[in-house]
Amino acid sequence: TKTSQLKEECKDFIDKIDDFQTIVGGFIDLMDNLSTEVEREKLKAIGARNMLKSMAKQRESQQQQLVGLIHEKKTQLERYRIQLQSLEKTEAEQRDFIDQFILQK
């Protein structure tokens, strides 16, 4: 009869709605898990980017320190060169003085 047919169609419809809700619930759970994973990977990427920026700044700072040290060592080397020239000149003058002193005796 029509009533039992309508009742059967309603039951089928409700079963299909239940199946649909189950599928949608699974899909929502899957999307939630995917969203969580994407957020975790996003945070990892942000952390890695920040670490790279920090390393670049450290490298730049270290490079500036080394440039300063090189400049300081070059200045020190120049001072030592001038001091050596002065000492060599003094040594030469003293040798000349000694040689002249010995020759006068």
C-alpha positions as CSV (number, residue, x, y, z in Angstrom):
1,T,0.0,0.0,0.0
2,K,0.9,3.6,-0.3
3,T,1.4,4.1,3.4
4,S,3.8,1.2,3.7
5,Q,5.6,2.3,0.5
6,L,5.9,5.9,1.9
7,K,7.0,4.5,5.2
8,E,9.7,2.4,3.4
9,E,10.8,5.4,1.3
10,C,11.0,7.5,4.5
11,K,13.1,4.8,6.2
12,D,15.4,4.7,3.1
13,F,15.7,8.4,3.2
14,I,16.5,8.5,6.9
15,D,19.1,5.7,6.3
16,K,20.7,7.7,3.5
17,I,20.7,10.9,5.7
18,D,22.4,8.8,8.5
19,D,24.9,7.6,6.0
20,F,25.4,11.1,4.7
21,Q,25.9,12.4,8.3
22,T,28.4,9.6,9.0
23,I,30.3,10.5,5.8
24,V,30.2,14.2,6.6
25,G,31.4,13.5,10.1
26,G,34.3,11.5,8.8
27,F,35.1,14.2,6.4
28,I,35.0,16.9,9.1
29,D,37.3,14.7,11.3
30,L,39.7,14.3,8.4
31,M,39.7,18.0,7.7
32,D,40.3,18.8,11.4
33,N,43.2,16.4,11.5
34,L,44.6,17.9,8.3
35,S,44.1,21.4,9.6
36,T,46.1,20.4,12.8
37,E,48.9,18.9,10.7
38,V,49.0,22.0,8.4
39,E,49.2,24.3,11.5
40,R,52.0,22.2,13.0
41,E,54.0,22.3,9.7
42,K,53.3,26.0,9.4
43,L,54.8,26.5,12.9
44,K,57.8,24.4,12.0
45,A,58.4,26.4,8.9
46,I,58.1,29.7,10.8
47,G,60.6,28.3,13.4
48,A,63.0,27.3,10.7
49,R,62.7,30.7,9.0
50,N,63.4,32.5,12.2
51,M,66.4,30.3,12.9
52,L,67.8,31.0,9.5
53,K,67.3,34.8,10.0
54,S,69.0,34.5,13.4
55,M,71.9,32.5,11.9
56,A,72.3,35.1,9.1
57,K,72.4,37.9,11.7
58,Q,75.0,36.0,13.7
59,R,77.1,35.4,10.6
60,E,76.9,39.0,9.7
61,S,77.9,40.1,13.2
62,Q,80.8,37.5,13.2
63,Q,81.9,38.8,9.8
64,Q,81.9,42.4,11.1
65,Q,84.0,41.3,14.1
66,L,86.5,39.5,11.9
67,V,86.8,42.6,9.6
68,G,87.4,44.7,12.7
69,L,90.0,42.2,13.9
70,I,91.7,42.1,10.5
71,H,91.9,45.9,10.5
72,E,93.3,45.9,14.0
73,K,96.0,43.3,13.1
74,K,96.9,45.3,9.9
75,T,97.4,48.4,12.1
76,Q,99.5,46.4,14.5
77,L,101.6,45.0,11.7
78,E,102.2,48.5,10.3
79,R,103.3,49.6,13.8
80,Y,105.7,46.7,14.1
81,R,107.1,47.4,10.6
82,I,107.8,51.0,11.6
83,Q,109.2,49.9,14.9
84,L,111.5,47.4,13.0
85,Q,112.7,50.1,10.6
86,S,113.4,52.3,13.5
87,L,115.3,49.6,15.4
88,E,117.3,48.7,12.2
89,K,118.2,52.3,11.7
90,T,119.3,52.6,15.4
91,E,121.3,49.4,15.0
92,A,123.0,50.6,11.9
93,E,123.8,54.0,13.6
94,Q,125.2,52.1,16.6
95,R,127.3,49.8,14.4
96,D,128.7,52.9,12.5
97,F,129.5,54.5,15.8
98,I,131.2,51.3,17.1
99,D,133.1,50.9,13.8
100,Q,134.3,54.6,14.0
101,F,135.2,54.2,17.6
102,I,137.3,51.1,16.9
103,L,139.0,52.8,14.0
104,Q,139.9,55.9,16.1
105,K,141.8,53.7,18.6
